[in-house]
Amino acid sequence: VQALAPSASLHSDLLFTLTYDDATTNDALFEEHRRWARRYAGEGKSIPAKRWARGRAGGKLRIGYLSADLRDHPVARSLIGLIEAHDRDRFDVLLYPELTAQDDVTERFRALADLWRPTQGVSDAALAELIRQDGVDVLVFVAPHTGANRVSVAGPGAAPVQVSLYGLSTTGITRIDAVLTDSVLHPADTSERFVEKLIRLPCLYLHEPPTELSPTSTRGNPVVFASYNNPAKHTPRVYRLWARILADTPDSRLRLKYRGVYRTPSLRRRIGNIFESNGVDSARLDFIADMEERGDHLAGLRDVDIALDPFPFNGCNTTFEALWMGVPVVTLAGDRLLSRMSASFLSQIGLSDLIAHDDDSYVAVAKALAADKARRVALRSQLRDRVIASRLCDPASYAREIEGAYIELWRDKFGVDGP
């Protein structure tokens, strides 16, 4: 379809799809993002000098957030704490929502905005001009190249400093100055390629804790493994390793749930056949087909002993929810951000030993944890307190760190801390 009727949104969808594929190399992913930028973001074309709006009282930096996820959405659960914790004596917060849906979370964001300017139906060029007229100093593209997010607005040069937050990879756009990350997602020797500057925070992720439910004590045998992730993340390699874990953990079961997708008989049969071909009886798989409210979804984690993280596209919100409910997560860290998200979480709460770095160690870590009931009992009672005490649930510190990044970028470009 992209070849016959090319569009920026379809090409972004292609970029998003490639991130699920463990055969896609970092170089290939980078080059495809650059191809998108050259085609849809005016790469290689000069743009006229812009007259940025200035002269505001108090010299505050005006931070704009452009997002299609200001609603009940995993991205919003990370972003809302930052918006609430911004220092309003030093920063104005302007929100630019692409409103594909609205709910109570949308209203929370709206109430926090110094300026609320919906963007649907506004062309990229017109929106860039509106953002310039609003005097935005730092424009933050939230989760670019996902959903209906408007990263192509970066091409016309909408703000003097432009930043990517919660992106899946490089945006490919040289007019975006920086990507926010952390040192677990992108260690010093990372092979993932970016056109933007990498700014490493102490932790990239912030999550608003659910209010529902407390964890319960660890179950008895058999051990229940689970993945509540999108099955699009379950590559053949993932299933092979999960089959090895089940085969070496007698009587264990694997629970699979993601919204209502497992209602589909053909999907259940396909997955069952993969496990059968790897020597595991498909009767050991539990498919949860129901669509549930979040409280019921979290309650289901009380019956899970160990969460198995997919790769190369790890869980993010699902990892946080598991840890919040006292369920340890075993992850296999790869060579790009998307394959190191759970590693970032686990590092923050002192569980780096649950981070594997190759197939055999992934299986070994899961098997060892399954065999160590005493440790699982301890983790069930400790994990929530560890999460609460970590940077994952510290919006005030998180906001100060991100504000420092914005000031650093402004200083690098203009030689001063603010306008």
Summary of the structure (lengths in Angstrom):
residues: 419
radius of gyration: 22.1
end to end distance: 45.2
largest distance: 70.0
contacts: 1377
relative contact order: 0.13
helix: 44%
strand: 14%
